[in-house]
Amino acid sequence: MEKNQNKALWIFPNFKESIDTIPQKYRGRAWEILIEYGFSGKIDLDKENKYVQIVVKSLLPLMKLRGIGGSIGGISNNPTGKKKANVGANVGANVGANVGAIPYKQEQELELEQEIKKINKEKKSYGEFANVLLTDEQYQKLKEIYCHHLSNAIETLSTYIKSSGKKYKDHYAVLGKHNWVYKKLVKEEEEKNRGNSW
């Protein structure tokens, strides 16, 4: 019976730094794809979120360098011919850090920035002070949550932003069902109707 050889995949320090630039909810998926690619050499990003696509594509050149730092059965497959796997890991990490990581990370950050700018361009201003920014899609989703109370919710946020000077990264998130604006309006309505929710 043929003995299975253990495989090892070296993860460069730059991976975490790059993956940490995307929203947290997508980071686990990015790691899954990189690990799968590391062992199978196959990758399919077509159905993945834009953030995952950008970060994985930026790290693929480093993944291709993994042959320098990988090992099979505890024996390094690095070109120096030495038999300690950690030698290969150090070579791979250094080459990855010095050759590919910085330019690809900058490219990835630029793509993310452009994606955010594109989304922001689609947003329209709402509220008395025109300081609540929402896309048409976000506005429609909020209408489903608030029904005829949406204008009141937007005015609540608009006034608060103006009076407090507070800035929010995402007004849609602030107006969401689990945030303070929604809870505040529900509480006010319940008090007004003596416990009847809307």
Secondary structure as UniProt FT lines:
FT   STRAND          7..8
FT   HELIX           13..19
FT   TURN            20..21
FT   HELIX           24..40
FT   TURN            46..47
FT   HELIX           50..64
FT   HELIX           66..69
FT   STRAND          71..72
FT   TURN            73..74
FT   STRAND          75..76
FT   TURN            79..80
FT   HELIX           85..95
FT   HELIX           96..101
FT   HELIX           102..121
FT   STRAND          124..126
FT   TURN            127..130
FT   STRAND          132..134
FT   HELIX           136..146
FT   HELIX           147..149
FT   HELIX           150..164
FT   HELIX           171..174
FT   TURN            177..178
FT   HELIX           180..192
FT   TURN            193..194
//
